[in-house]
Amino acid sequence: MDVLAARQKLVASNIANVDTPGYKTKDLDFQSEFNAMLQGSSPSPAAQEVAGLHVKNDGNNVSLDREARLLSENSIRFTAATNLMKRQLTMLKSAIHEGQGG
């Protein structure tokens, strides 16, 4: 959830700066950050400039289409993570009630 929240903030920042001259799109490598967090080796996700995007005349390279796609992707991942967490909490609650005798 921390990686998803960090990515959401980056995408929102990119959208907010769509008209800022010289602004460079930032993102994080979701898969790498997710794996690092699972292993406990990444205290906070690291934002990086995104290479290979079309740069406008003012030096800005934010693509609203790309950012909208990332918002949608992030939303799907957040929903999946939330559902997984709910199931785990339900199982934990069930185990607690079983351990108490009903």
N, C-alpha and C positions, 0 to 999 in steps of 0.2 A: 504494500500500500504506500510505503514511503517513496518508492521509485515512481509509482503512478502519480503521486502528489507533486513530486519534483518535476516530472515531465509536463504535468498540467500547467504548472507555473511558467515553465519555459515557453510552452505554446502560447499561453495568454500574453506573455511578454512580447513574443514575436509578433502577434497580431496587433498589440498596442503600438508597436514600433513600425508598422507597415509603411508609414509615410516619413519616417525619420531618416534623413539623408545619411548615408554611410553605415547604417545599422546592418549588422551581419546576423543572420539566423543562427540561433543556438539550439542545441538538442543534446540528448544523451543517448548512448547506445543502450537501449532498454534491456536487451538480452544479457549483455556483459554486466550491467549494473545489477540486474536481478540475480544472476549467478553469483556475483560477488557478495551480495547481501545474504544469500542463502548460506554462503560459506563463512559469513561474519567478517569479511575482510574489507568492506567498504563503509566507512562511517557516514558518508553522505555522497549522493550521486554527483558526478563531475560533468558540468556543462561544457560543451565544445562547440566551436563554430562548425557549421555544416558546409562541406566543400561540394563543388559541382553544381551549385544552383545558379540560375540566370541572374546576372547582376544588372540592375537598371542603371540609367544614366546618372542618377544621384548616388550610386554606390551601394544602394540598399538591395538585398537579395531575398526579401521575404516574399513567399508565394502564399497567397491566401488559400488557394486550392490545396496545397500541401498541408498547411496548418489545419484546415477544416478536416482533412482526412485523418490527421494525427489526433484531433479532438475526438473524432468518432471512434478511432481505434482505442484510444485511452479509455473512453467511456465503456466500451465493450469489455476491456480488461478489468476495469474497476468493478463492473457488475459481476463478472466471473469471480473475482477475488472476494467480493462481498458475499456472494452466495456460498463460496467454499468456507469462508469464515463462519457464516451462519450454521452450516452443516456441522462444522467442528464443535461449535458451541452447543448445539443441540445434542450431539453425541456425548459431550462432556457433562452436560446437565443430566442426561439420561443415566450415565454411569454413576453420578453422584446420588441420584434418587435410588438406583438399584442398590448401591452400597449402604444406603440408610434403611434398607428393608422395605422399599416400596414407595 
